């Protein structure tokens, strides 16, 4: 399972919290509608039609299988939490910079890379942010490894991984 693909979006379905609530019937309906549009027989002039349809089929296989879908949903939840945490840290940094500027009488903050005005608490917070980012990244990597480990003996999954490796550079355009 490629962690960079949003399988819900590939099928033309809502992603995130809305996607988690979809039934198998909704997923099958989304696949059938997209398959009618992207089928290679319907698009003889598109040289990438077969690859696009294969990506659609692979996404449907992930969402159709309950255990793979649960794992994919967990990865999406982790990514959403990571984005929210990054946004929270940016807001906190911006507020701290505004507060520092106000304390300095409107003086601009020191240049990036400068250690001027950086206290122990700020240095410790900066190290903590990296640790949080690394822990989330390690969770994603571990979840990805579990998926690969579970499907390593399956010939269908091996073939799917091979095709995914061949298409890794290809950018899917809707």
Secondary structure per residue as TSV (DSSP state, phi and psi in degrees):
chain	resnum	aa	ss	phi	psi
A	1	X	-	360.0	121.7
A	2	X	-	-79.4	124.0
A	3	X	T	-76.7	-11.9
A	4	X	T	-86.8	-8.5
A	5	X	-	-99.8	134.1
A	6	X	-	-95.1	101.4
A	7	X	H	-63.0	-29.5
A	8	X	H	-65.8	-43.8
A	9	X	H	-66.8	-36.3
A	10	X	H	-59.0	-37.7
A	11	X	T	-84.7	0.7
A	12	X	T	76.7	24.9
A	13	X	-	-106.9	159.8
A	14	X	-	-66.8	144.4
A	15	X	-	-103.6	177.9
A	16	X	T	72.4	-143.8
A	17	X	H	-58.4	-36.9
A	18	X	H	-66.7	-38.9
A	19	X	H	-66.5	-33.2
A	20	X	H	-64.4	-26.8
A	21	X	T	-87.6	-7.2
A	22	X	-	-67.9	143.6
A	23	X	-	-85.6	168.9
A	24	X	H	-63.2	-33.0
A	25	X	H	-65.1	-41.2
A	26	X	H	-64.6	-40.0
A	27	X	H	-65.9	-43.7
A	28	X	H	-63.5	-39.7
A	29	X	H	-63.9	-43.5
A	30	X	H	-61.8	-41.1
A	31	X	H	-63.6	-46.4
A	32	X	H	-62.8	-40.4
A	33	X	H	-65.3	-44.0
A	34	X	H	-69.7	-35.5
A	35	X	H	-64.7	-36.0
A	36	X	H	-63.3	-35.8
A	37	X	H	-79.8	-37.8
A	38	X	H	-99.7	1.2
A	39	X	-	-62.8	136.4
A	40	X	T	-57.6	-30.5
A	41	X	T	-68.4	-28.0
A	42	X	T	-82.9	-16.5
A	43	X	-	-128.9	67.4
A	44	X	T	-67.7	-22.0
A	45	X	T	-85.2	-12.9
A	46	X	-	-89.6	113.4
A	47	X	T	-69.1	-19.9
A	48	X	T	-98.8	8.8
A	49	X	H	-60.3	-40.3
A	50	X	H	-65.4	-41.7
A	51	X	H	-66.1	-42.6
A	52	X	H	-62.1	-42.8
A	53	X	H	-66.8	-36.6
A	54	X	H	-65.3	-40.3
A	55	X	H	-64.2	-40.2
A	56	X	H	-61.1	-45.6
A	57	X	H	-63.8	-42.0
A	58	X	H	-62.8	-41.7
A	59	X	H	-64.2	-39.6
A	60	X	H	-65.0	-39.1
A	61	X	H	-61.9	-39.6
A	62	X	H	-65.5	-45.5
A	63	X	H	-77.1	-22.9
A	64	X	H	-74.4	-36.7
A	65	X	S	-80.5	119.4
A	66	X	H	-58.0	-44.3
A	67	X	H	-68.8	-42.0
A	68	X	H	-66.0	-37.8
A	69	X	H	-64.6	-42.7
A	70	X	H	-59.7	-43.5
A	71	X	H	-64.8	-42.2
A	72	X	H	-63.8	-43.3
A	73	X	H	-60.8	-39.0
A	74	X	H	-63.1	-41.1
A	75	X	H	-63.2	-41.0
A	76	X	H	-64.9	-41.7
A	77	X	H	-60.6	-41.2
A	78	X	H	-64.8	-42.1
A	79	X	H	-63.5	-41.3
A	80	X	H	-63.5	-44.7
A	81	X	H	-62.7	-38.5
A	82	X	H	-63.6	-44.2
A	83	X	H	-63.6	-42.4
A	84	X	H	-63.1	-41.8
A	85	X	H	-65.3	-40.6
A	86	X	H	-63.8	-40.9
A	87	X	H	-65.1	-40.5
A	88	X	H	-62.5	-42.1
A	89	X	H	-65.4	-39.5
A	90	X	H	-62.6	-43.9
A	91	X	H	-61.5	-43.2
A	92	X	H	-63.3	-41.2
A	93	X	H	-63.9	-43.2
A	94	X	H	-64.6	-41.1
A	95	X	H	-66.8	-39.1
A	96	X	H	-64.9	-40.6
A	97	X	H	-65.3	-41.0
A	98	X	H	-65.6	-40.3
A	99	X	H	-64.5	-42.5
A	100	X	H	-63.6	-40.9
A	101	X	H	-64.4	-38.5
A	102	X	H	-66.4	-40.9
A	103	X	H	-66.8	-33.9
A	104	X	T	-85.5	9.2
A	105	X	T	74.7	30.4
A	106	X	S	87.3	6.0
A	107	X	-	-69.4	144.2
A	108	X	-	-67.8	154.8
A	109	X	-	-67.2	158.0
A	110	X	-	-62.2	155.2
A	111	X	-	-59.7	154.0
A	112	X	T	-61.9	139.0
A	113	X	T	92.1	-16.3
A	114	X	-	-79.0	141.0
A	115	X	-	-93.6	1.9
A	116	X	T	-65.7	126.7
A	117	X	T	80.1	5.7
A	118	X	-	-97.1	114.3
A	119	X	-	-89.7	178.3
A	120	X	H	-63.5	-38.3
A	121	X	H	-63.5	-41.9
A	122	X	H	-65.2	-42.0
A	123	X	H	-62.6	-41.4
A	124	X	H	-65.6	-40.4
A	125	X	H	-64.4	-39.0
A	126	X	H	-63.4	-40.1
A	127	X	H	-67.3	-35.3
A	128	X	H	-65.8	-36.9
A	129	X	H	-64.0	-42.1
A	130	X	H	-63.3	-40.1
A	131	X	H	-61.9	-41.2
A	132	X	H	-65.6	-42.2
A	133	X	H	-64.3	-41.9
A	134	X	H	-65.8	-37.3
A	135	X	H	-68.2	-38.6
A	136	X	H	-67.4	-41.4
A	137	X	H	-62.2	-40.6
A	138	X	H	-68.0	-34.0
A	139	X	H	-63.0	-43.8
A	140	X	H	-62.2	-45.4
A	141	X	H	-63.0	-41.6
A	142	X	H	-65.5	-42.3
A	143	X	H	-63.3	-39.5
A	144	X	H	-64.8	-40.5
A	145	X	H	-65.1	-38.1
A	146	X	H	-62.3	-42.5
A	147	X	H	-62.4	-44.5
A	148	X	H	-67.5	-38.3
A	149	X	H	-65.1	-39.4
A	150	X	H	-68.7	-32.3
A	151	X	T	-102.8	11.7
A	152	X	T	-67.4	-28.2
A	153	X	T	-94.4	-1.9
A	154	X	-	-86.6	122.7
A	155	X	H	-65.0	-33.4
A	156	X	H	-65.8	-44.5
A	157	X	H	-66.8	-36.9
A	158	X	H	-63.3	-41.1
A	159	X	H	-66.4	-40.8
A	160	X	H	-63.9	-41.6
A	161	X	H	-63.7	-39.3
A	162	X	H	-62.2	-45.4
A	163	X	H	-64.1	-38.2
A	164	X	H	-64.8	-39.4
A	165	X	H	-63.7	-37.6
A	166	X	H	-67.8	-31.2
A	167	X	H	-97.5	0.8
A	168	X	T	-53.6	-35.8
A	169	X	T	-80.2	-16.7
A	170	X	-	-78.0	131.7
A	171	X	-	-99.2	117.0
A	172	X	-	-75.5	123.0
A	173	X	-	-114.5	129.9
A	174	X	-	-85.6	360.0
